Amino acid sequence: MAKDLQQFLSEFEEELPANLLHVETVVNPQKYEITALLSLLARKGSEQIVRFENPLNVKGGSGVPFVSNVFASRGLCARAIGLDYDHHGMALVEEFGKRERMPGETEIISDAPCQQVIRKENSADLWELPIPLHHRKDVGPYLTMTCAMKGLDREFYNISFTKNWSKSPQKMSVSAHGHHHLARIIAEHEEKEQPTPMIVILGHHPAFYLSTCCLMPYGNNDYLTASAFLEEPLRLCPSITWGDQFLVPADAEIIIEAEVPPGIRETQNPFGEIAGYYQPAMQSPIAEIKAITMKKNALMQGIFPGNAEHWHLGGIPKEGTAFQSVKHKFPGVKAVHLPPSSCGRFSCVVSMEKERDSDPRRAAMMMFPEIEHLKMVTVVDADIDIYNEREVQWAVVTRTHWDKDIEILRNVQGFRQWMGEAVVIIDATRPSGVSFPEKIEVPPEAIEAVLRKGLV
């Protein structure tokens, strides 16, 4: 059986039943009831996947079940690619780095599950889906999963997480910023005054989605990368609108087929984005809905923007890419982490065994071109658990000489100008050539003995 979202949820619930929460009560996404519940779970530190069985659609009628929090913890991301739940540290990062370099393959099938229900033209109605309002000042209901487009003159598909404001039953915005590959594909079509075919994929196996966050070059066929992450051929089928000229993931839950007309721009936003602030109003392309297809028993998937699963999706894949790059130059690097406290993209922690006192700065410098929007890199010794922010902060305050170990680099970042353009490097490694006290430690054998006795 091919991997899909429902297969993953079924196996996950069998393994960890308490970590999948079924909400049977009717909820109204237009009254923030989905994100309110997700917010309360986050405050409690819950890592539960949530399945809303009876959400209302945008019009107030019955919608398909809605699933969120699939990426709410690093453990969930580890399970998504077949690792043990507790292999959420460097084992997860290294597996990412390995899979993004692996070849993949696709398989074209007929009788695709994603096309068991087909709605075209006026019956293809976005507002029959349970599209949430996420934050108080959001301009409207937004889809928050991946869009896919095909290269104009080349056989590749680009898949990227982005947002789509459902402006009407047959129209949505396309939030492709200038640095996105999707924006480049749209621009290439517009140069020839052609509409850009696109799809929105609302539900698939979580490994499929994690693959789309890899830092791959323009022209990479993301369908093949998805196959590598799934560890099986990615099943595809001809689209309803464009036939075999545009293939779609056959095991997706729901697919929206749409076209981006050339040259049209409309306002979208405010919308709560990954940094935890409202993105201001801006001009963006729009997409006209051509068809909506789905499984007979479809689930709709979404992520909660500006919260944990958004940060993990943005951070973990970048850790894998950055680790492989810096490790090649500095073999003493042990780990790279983009913590949730910095939204999985603005701050990076590197642990290493340095050979020279200049190594931490040089390794830190490599992070900025590898990770877009990065504002701070902290380098610590290999004895620091970089997934424990208390330990990292302890290293910073006890091992950093403020007058020598902090360096500010100006005019580096510019995407969010309100955040400033300068970046900072903190060398929180023990200084060489000076007497430095030894770190305290409880004997490891005592820890193991207590664990064996079941005292904790």
N, C-alpha and C positions, 0 to 999 in steps of 0.2 A: 504494500500500500504506500502510495506517495505521501510524503510529509506535508501536512497542512496545519492550520491553526487548531482545528478541533481535535485532530490526532494528538497534538502536543498537549492540549489542555486535559484530555482524557488520561494520558499517561502521567502527567504531572499530578493530577488529583489522586490518582491511585497511589503515587509515591508519597505525596505530601498533602493529604486531604485538608488539613487545617489551613493551608496556604492558598486555597481557592475559595473565595467568598461568593456565594450565590445570593443575589438580592432579588427576592421575589416580588417585593412591593412595587407598585407602579411609581415610576419617577419621571419627572418632567425636566428634560435637559434644558429647556428654554427658561427655566427658573433656577438654573445653576445647581440643580439637585444632584447631578452626577459629580461635578467638581467639588461641591460642598462635602459630599461623603468622602471623596478621595483626599481632600484636605484634612479632614478629621483623622483618617487613617494615617496620613503622613505625620501628623502631630503625635500620634501614639507610637510612631516608629514601626508601623505595620509594613510588612513586605508581601501582603496578600495580593494576588491577582483578583480582580473584581469582575464578576459577570452579572450585568443588569439584565434580568430576564424579561422585564416588561417596561421598557422605556417608551415614552411617547415620541412621535415624530415631530417635525417642525410645525406641522399643521394642527397638532393636538390629538392625532389619531394614534393607533397602535403602530409601533416601529419594530424592526427586527432587534433581537438581543444585542447588547452592546458590551464589549470587553475592553478593559483598560488595566493599567498597572502591570502589564506583561513584562516590562523592563524596570520595575520599581527597585530592584536591588542588583548588585553585581552577581549574587548567587543565581538569580533568575536568568541573567545573561549567560552565565556559565552553563546552566541546564539547557539553555536554548541550543547550544552547539555541542551538546552531548557530554560535557564535563560534569563531575560531581558538584553538588551545590556549594560545597565549601572550597572549591578550587577557583575562587573569585579574585585572587591576586595576580601574581605574575604568570601563573599557569594559564589564566584566561588571556592575558596580554600576549604571551608568546604564541598561543594557539591562533589568535587573531592574525598576528604577523605571518604565521605559517600559511593559513588558509587564503589570505589575500594574494599570495604568490602561486597558489595551486591552479592548475588548469581545470576547467569545468566543461560540461557538455549539456546540450539541450535535446529534448525529444518532442516532436510534434505529434499531437494526438487528435482524434476526433471525439465527439461526445464528451466534451470537457465539462467537469463539475461546475465550473464558474458560469456556464451558460445554460444551466437547467431552467432558469427563469430569464426571459429576455423582454426588456421594455425599450421601445424606440419612439423617437419623435416626441409628441406631447405626453405620451405615457411614461417617458423617461423623466421622472420627477424627483429632483434632489430632496425636496421637502417631505417626501414620504420616508426619509431616513431619520434616525434619531441623532441629529447633528447638534452637539452641545454649544451653549454659551458657556465660556470658560471663566472669564473674569468680569468684574462689575462694569468696567468701561469698554469692553470689547464692542466693536461696532455691529457685530452680528454673529450668527453661528458659523463656525469654521470646521472644516475637515483638517485633520492634522497628521495624515499618513503620507505615503510616498506618491509622487508623480513619476511617470515614465514617458520618455520621448525617444524617438529614433533619429539617428543622424541623417541629414538630408541626402547626402550622396555616398554614405558609408554604412555598412551593415553592422551597426552597433546600437545598443540601447543604453540610455543613461537613466538611472533610477535615483531619485533624491527625495529626502524628507523635505516637505515644504507645507505651506498652509494654503487653504483655498476657502475664501469667504463665499458661502452659498448665498449669492445676492438675490436670486430668484429661483423658481423651480427648474429653469433651463439655463442658468448662467452663474458662473463663479469666477472669482479672481484667480490669478496665477502669480504667486509670490516668488518670482525668480529674480534674485538680486544679481547685480552685474558680475559678481565673481562666481556665480553658479554656472555649471555646465548647461543646465536647462536654458538659461538666458542666452547662451551662445547658440544653442540649437534654434531657439525662436528667432534670433537675429539672422541666422543663415537662411531660414525660410522667408523672413521678411524682405531680405535683399532681393529675392526672386518673386516677391509679392505672392507668396503661397501661404495658405493656412498651415499651422503646425499641429499634426495629430498628437494627442496625448491621452494617457489614461491615469486614473487615480485608483490605487490598489488598497481597498479597505478590508484588510484581513488576509494574513498568510502565516505560515510557520515563522516564529520569531527569528530563526536563523536567517531566513530570507531577508528580513528587515535589517538585521545587524550587518549583513554583507553590504547593504546599500550605503552604509556610513563610512566605508573604507576610503582612504585618501588616494583614489585611483586617478590616473591621468585622463585628460579628455580623449575620447575615442575608445576607452576601455569598454568592452561589452559587459555590462553589469549583470546580464542574465547568466553569463558564464561564471562570474564571481559568486552569484547567488547559488549556483550549482555546487561550487566548491564548499561553501558554508553548509549547505544541506547534505553534502557527502552523497549525492545522488543526482542523476540528470534532472534538470529543471524542466518540468512538463509545460509545453506551450501549445496554444491553439490559435487559429486565425481569428482576428477580431470580427465583430459583427459589422462594424462600419467600413473597415478598409480591407477586410479579407486577409490573405496571406502577405499583404504589403506591410502589415503591422501585427506582430504576434503578441499575445497576452498570456500571463501566467495562468495555466489551466486549473490550478488548485487554489486560486484565490477565492475568498469568500464573496466579495462584491467588487465589481470593476465598473468604473464610470469611464465611458469613451467620450471624448470631447475634442473640439478643434479650437485653436487659438487664431482668430482672424488677424491678418497683418495690419499693423499700424494703429490699432485701437488701444487706448490707455484710459483707465478709469481709476477713481480714488478707492483705496482700501485703507483699513486701519481706522482708529486705534485697535491694537491687539496685544495681549500680554505675551511677551517673547521670552526667550531662554534666559536672558539676563535678569529677569524678574521685574522688568519695567514695561510700560506700554510703548509699543512701537508707534511712532506718530503717523499721521495720514501721509500717503504717498501715492504716486501714480504707478499702476501695474497693468500688465496685459489681462485680458479676460478670456474665458473659454466658454464656448457654446456647447451644451450637452447634446450628444448624438444618440447615445444608448446607455442603458444601465443593465448589467447582467449580474446574476448571482446564483448561488446554490439554492436548492429548495429550502434547506434549513439553515440559511446563512446567518453568520454572526458578523456584526460590524465592529471593527477595531478602531480605537483611537488612542492617542497619548495625551497626557495632561501637560500642556506646555508650561515651561517655567518651573517644573518640578522634577522629582528624582528621575523618572524614566526618561525625560527629555535630556537630562544631564548625562545619564549613563550612555544613551545613544550617541550623544555628541562627544563623550570623552573616551570611552573604552577603545573604539577603533583607532582614534588618534594616538592613544598610548602604544598600541601595537606597531603602528607605522613609525612613530618617533623612536621607540626602543630599538627597532631593527636598524635604523639609521645611525643613532648615536653609538650603539654597541659596536658597530663596525669600526668606528674611529677610536672609541675608548673602551677596550675590553673590560675595564674595571667597573663599568656601569652595571648595576644589579637590577634596577627597577625604575620605571617611569610611571607617574600617576597624575591624573588630572582630577582633583577632588571635587565632590559635589558642592562643597561650600563655595567654590568659584564657578559654579554652573557647568562644570566639566569642560571648560575651555579657556578660562582667563588666567588660571594659575597652574603651574606644573611643579611637581617635586621629583627630583632625581636622586637616587641613592647610588653611591659609587665607592670603590676603593681607589683612591687617587695615587698616582705615581709621582706627580709633581704638584706643587701648590697652585700652578696655573690651570690644572685640569678641570676643576669645577667651573671656572669661568668659561673656558673653551667649550666644555660640554653644554653649558647653559646657552651659549650663543647659538648652538646648533638647533635648539628647540624653536626659536622664533620663526625661521623660515619653514619649519616642519608643521607648525600648529598655528593656523590663522587665529587672529584676535588675542593671542597670548599676551598677558601684561606682566607676569611675574614668574621667574623661575627660582626655586629654592633648591640648593644642592646640599645633601646631607651624607653622612657616613653610612656605610653598609650595615652598621649595627642598629640603625633607626628603622622602625616599621613605618614605611611611608603611607600605609593605609590607616594609620592611627594618627589623627591630626594633633592629639595631645603630645605624642612623642615628637612630631615634627616641630611643633611650637617650642617644646622644651629644648630641642637642639638649636633652634634659632636664638633663643634668649641666653643659652649657656655657652654656645660655641662661636657665636658671631662677634667679631670685633667691629663695632659700628663704624669706626673711622677708616677701616681698611677693607671690609668684606661686603660692603653694599655698593653696587654700581648702578647708576641711572643712565640709560641710553635714550637719547631724545629722537623724536621724529621717526619712530618705528611703526606705530599703528595709526590707522586713520579711518577704519570702517565706522566705528562709533565715536565720532569726534567729541561727544559730550563726556566720554570716559577718558579723554586725554590721549596724546600720541606717544608719551614716554613709557618705557618699560624698565623693569628693575630686575637685577640679579642679586640674590643673597647667597653668599658662600657660608653655609652653616656647618662646614666640616671642621674637625679639630685642626688647629694650626700646627704646622710641622716645626720642629726645631725649638719648641718650648716645652717646659714641663706641664703636663696636662693630667688632671686626676682621672682615675679609672671609674667607669660607670658601674653603679651598684647592680647587684644581681642576686636573685634567689636561686639556689642550686637547682639546675634543671631536673636532677634526679628526685628532688623533693617534690617538685611540681608533678612529675609522673607518678610518684607514690600516692599523692593525694587524689589524683585522677583515678588511679586503680582502685582506691578505697571508696570511690563514689561520694566523696565528701562535698563535691561541688556539682 
